[in-house]
Amino acid sequence: MIVDCHGHYTTAPEGLWAWRKAQLAGLKNSSSKPEISDQEIRDSLEGAQLKIQRERGTDVTFFSPRAGSMEHHVGDAAVSAAWTRECNDLIHRVCSLYPANFVPVCQLPQSPGTPPAGCIAELERCVKELGFVGCNLNPDPSGGWWKEPPLTDKWWYPLYEKMVELDVPAMVHVSSSCNPAFHFTGAHYINADTTAVMQLIQGDLFKDFPTLKFVIPHGGGAVPYHWGRYRGLAQDMKKPLLKDHLLKNIYFDTCVYHKPGIELLLKVIPADNILFAAEVVGAVRGIDPETGQYFDDTKRYIDAIDSVSAADKKKIYAGNAKKVYSRAAAALQRLEG
Amino acid sequence: MIVDCHGHYTTAPEGLWAWRKAQLAGLKNSSSKPEISDQEIRDSLEGAQLKIQRERGTDVTFFSPRAGSMEHHVGDAAVSAAWTRECNDLIHRVCSLYPANFVPVCQLPQSPGTPPAGCIAELERCVKELGFVGCNLNPDPSGGWWKEPPLTDKWWYPLYEKMVELDVPAMVHVSSSCNPAFHFTGAHYINADTTAVMQLIQGDLFKDFPTLKFVIPHGGGAVPYHWGRYRGLAQDMKKPLLKDHLLKNIYFDTCVYHKPGIELLLKVIPADNILFAAEVVGAVRGIDPETGQYFDDTKRYIDAIDSVSAADKKKIYAGNAKKVYSRAAAALQRLEG
């Protein structure tokens, strides 16, 4: 079985964007829902994520709202809450229509300067009522201005307490960038991954939350490439070895879009800490002229690496996903048959 | 011959910091200079950078003021200009005392929101009067708040015109971070490298400045690890292949502190675009318990890689430095004998 832990609904039907437009124009009353038929949902997926699953042999995708559209910086906390609820409800519909293909992961109703405790109700609703197995946590709800305290700050603790209680991990994932310095998928996403890991190195968060789990997307940003730098910085700061300081709690996905990068990731980070992902349909959509294959066909890179054992690949492809997203384990087990 | 293109005077004598303290306290009159003897300069280097040069077999270091202390965000443009002048003059003294060991690279008197044209006079003074061969350009003089236009914006053009006229490259290097989200050497430095390259991908700067040269430090941030992502993003944006779009103008140093990272860099980036560097005494000062060697002994990693030809290693160790820092070429040639 192959589980892709990182998929967003980047192809959501027009009705969702029309609803958002109306919301921001101030025309929405609180009881309206986006006008989207089941058929529109099917159409949006059959030629895209589902086609790619079939072509590449991916069985199940952990599926969340489009990251770039979380837009926590737009409007106030009430706007974010209403938008988040619609995005999550749509993911729930997707996963109800295709329970063998998608497992739901939710967006959180974050808002700049608003305590993350405000996200608890929506997280509980998604997990307890709708069967979601994880959430996406934005370390920078300002959208590129980085005004929130580091992830190790007590500011975030009430949300972590709830995540631990519900036993759901968070993928640390920013949204779009309002800062002209940062291209969103080329700089902001990758920088956020790097920044989050460095915050976790500086702090001692997992002493307070030994069972809290974070997935760092996009292959961990710059971190595996600079693993020596991070091991060295941690040592200079008198922190424990990273394997003890971080690797019981953080995991890296495999969204690295060329073979040398995947090779490095698999060489440097223990197999127990790597979860397969491709993030399709995502940031890079073309075919690599050097290989004739899609840049984001990350399974192909992993399959071609001989130095990783079959047992370790099994962990990367599914075992670790069951371990980290424990609420998905039963469903995945069932699908595996 | 082995040239380290990336060294900062991190061990500068106490007199420099005393001068800075007095400057910021408003006690400095404009004619005072830091009180530093030649012997203090020698003492600050003999047990540190010079010792490491001897131990590791590095011949020459391109030497600039401590990056974290450029502090362009502190005070106004006049404060930055006075501080920059003292820092550069001290580098000039170092290089005059040790002309066989250090070649000078200057700090620029940047200040947030102040046009970069204001840096031209100091750049000219350093290059024409004092023999400097390059400069460090800070893409974020705010110190972690990223309020300046991207490096491709016309905002920067007057400085680029002067760099081209003088034929000096810039290392794109931020200073310290005032933003609690960003650890300075663990997040801000690496993010800035990644951000700068993505800005250059989005723009067409080198169409306007075909001979402008940038060195991206710290192994290019996350870029080589995600080279497939960047090739793919460029392709989706209808930009030329990165080898044509960027690699006639940008270069990566080798400040990557473990062998797998250096292996990836040397595999992914053409040897013509890599300049040897270690950044000592720098961000990571300890010994790697996995190897028993200093993390920042990057020469050891390169020497141990068999897949790169002797001719390519010669380029990485010295040839490219002579090419990119053309004003250093004659001096390096002379030292080589």
Interface residues (C-beta under 8 A of the other chain):
Chain A: P139 D140 G144 W145 W146 E148 P149 P150 N179 P180 A181 F182 H183 T185 G186 A187 I190 N191 T194 T195 M198 Q199 I201 Q202 H218 G219 G221 A222 P224 Y225 H226 W227 G228 R229 Y230 R231 G232 L233 Q235 D236 L241 V256 Y257 H258 K259 P260 G261 E263 L264 K267 V268 A283 V284 R285 G286 D288 P289 E290 F295 D296
Chain B: P139 D140 G144 W145 W146 E148 P149 P150 N179 P180 A181 F182 H183 T185 G186 A187 I190 N191 T194 T195 M198 Q199 I201 Q202 H218 G219 G221 A222 P224 Y225 H226 W227 G228 R229 Y230 R231 G232 L233 Q235 D236 L241 V256 Y257 H258 K259 P260 G261 E263 L264 K267 V268 A283 V284 R285 G286 D288 P289 E290 F295 D296
